[in-house]
Every structure is written in C-alpha cells, then in structure tokens.
C-alpha cells in the first residue's frame, strides 16, 4: 500500500486505526511518500520518525549513499545479474524533501538511503508489528527516467525492490505445520494449527473439522 503523507490528515480516526492494523496485525507493507510539514497525532505511532521541528527543504545535491543489505542493496551472489544501485541514484534537480536527519528516526528505524552529505534520511525502513513500513522521502524520483538513458532501469529497480520488501511480510490467516521437527514418510504425525480471525488476531476458540 502506497500512501502520500499529505493525505494522512484526511483520514478519520477509525480509518487511521484500520491503516495501522493493516500493517501491525495483518503483516501488510506500507510505503509513505510525499512531503508535508504537518502530520496528525494519530499517525505518529506508526511513522518511522519523530515529528519534532519537522520542516521541508531542498534535497542536498549529489549521489545518494545506500546502506548495504535489503531492501535496496542486497548482497550479490556469483552470477547475480541484478543491478547495483549504490552510486547510481542522484538527488533530483531542485527536489524537495523532509529535512529529516538520521538522528530524527525512531530507535527501531534504519536509514537505508542517505543524501550525498548524509544529513537527510532519503529512505527509512522499520518493522511495525507483523508488517513493514518505509518512508520514501523522495517525491521527485519521477525525474530519473528522463535524466539518463538508464534512468528507467534505476527507477524500476528502486521501486520494485521496495515494493517486494514491503509485501514480503503478509500473514496467512491459516497456518498448518508439523508439531515436531522430524517427519517419517508414510507415518501419521501431529500438527499444529494457527488460525487468525478477520482482524488478524488469534482465534483461540475455533473448532476445526
């Protein structure tokens, strides 16, 4: 799910609770984009940053620095043909962003992309309950496909990896697994069943037939 930060203030309290539960209980992925200097109090609990002195300004020019590892800079095995984004992504021309220093992130959040001067968190990720949240502090990434011949490839890899990472935590409502660690072919075995209700909370009183 991709949501513009500026639209959060349009959500009712009940809608905000539903959005948070989608990530926390269902294991949904949430990508937050856009730029705003005002956010509703009800959104602060799941945002990866603190709102103290939130401001909007120009993105520092130059190439971004990517933190090694998922979601954007996975370690490559021999023969892996995936594009290496580190050193390729540039700050968009005259782009605006939240003036969000890495130290403004919450303790559980990680800045996986930093501005050229490392003073602005460009992409920050965190787990929230069973799900994942990423702040994409880069509203002008649409400029990449027009900036170079390879820009479309970088753009597709950037968003494709973020979306794949965010979607990877989705929970199943019914999980059946062996109760033990050893299985003998052709023999009966005990199983355990984890069942979640419509709100993705444990359904402790269910009857299975």
Order of alpha helices (4+ residues) and beta strands (2+ residues): beta-alpha-beta-beta-beta-beta-beta-beta-beta-alpha-alpha-beta-beta
